[in-house]
């Protein structure tokens, strides 16, 4: 299918790009201050604004923002602006799918609209180097939907990528690999080898086996016999494949695939060159276990791994390239919610994310979800 795309800030491995090197300032930001007018605790010199609220019209658009905002990403537009896309982790009868907010080059909101509908429990997803959003359905019959962030082309389902409880996707275009997580207690770590560059319509689905008994070690990839899961759940088709305790966010940066597992509060790093899987962070063994409830994640061009908490302290915590853990933002008064969809704008001075259920965390439909923008000197 020919996508009419705006272009993205991405290149080789999902998060790579921005056209040059940047220097992270995250290690220098200092402690979080008292909550601001939006209930966010931020470092000195940072500000916040509310971009959208579930059930309310988005500024300058007339479009009603979806419930339960989840995974998100940013795409650059040809006019110097950008688009923030966001999934809706509800069922189709009350929304679900995915929406987008479009920003002008000065950061003003200029439009909002739907880019996917008729799906269910759209949790996280992933970006492609060719400028599309991959929205993942988190249910046993879930699939991956490829979406146009501009909303000009209809979304297309990608059944060859497998039927299972999809959480997130990360693309390694250099090797034509799409890595995927599965959000169940014995979920698997998958790799889809697509046949043609920039085309996810056909390929081979594989599942990881960690050699030597794990949890860390060399990975060998086994072919999944039936990605459609007609008779047997996808994760159970290769008995030797390795289970992971609740796969969550995933991102690929400079040949390393980072992903989180919420059941054991771990962040993993898979080296696509050496096929070695290691644990980057484990709350049970860390000397500074400030990060729990690990969920969505993104990686900055400088190599900082930003992890959003589902519960925990309701923070986004950065793991710097040097291995230091630093809270970047805390959402107060939303103790029963989760932080979702972290993504930087093209300037790397704005960070977008949502509180999925907002201050009314007990609402299963996420009708109080809030999407935020935080601005400050993340990078110099």
Protein Blocks (a to p, Z undefined) as FASTA:
>chain_A
ZZddebiabdflomaghhiacddfklmnopaddddfkopacdehiacddfbdghiacehk
lpacdehiadddddddfkopacddddddddfklngaiddddddfkopafbdcdfbehiah
iabddddfkopacdddddfkbccddddfklpaccdddfknopaddfbdcddfknopacdd
dddfkbccdddddfbghiakbccddddddehhijbdcddddddfblnommbcfklmpmkb
ccdehiaddddeehiacdddfklopacdddfklopacdfbdfklpcblcbghiacddddf
kopacdddehjjopacdddfkopacdfbdcehilmgccehiacdfkopaccdddfklmml
mlmnlpmgccdddddjfbZZ
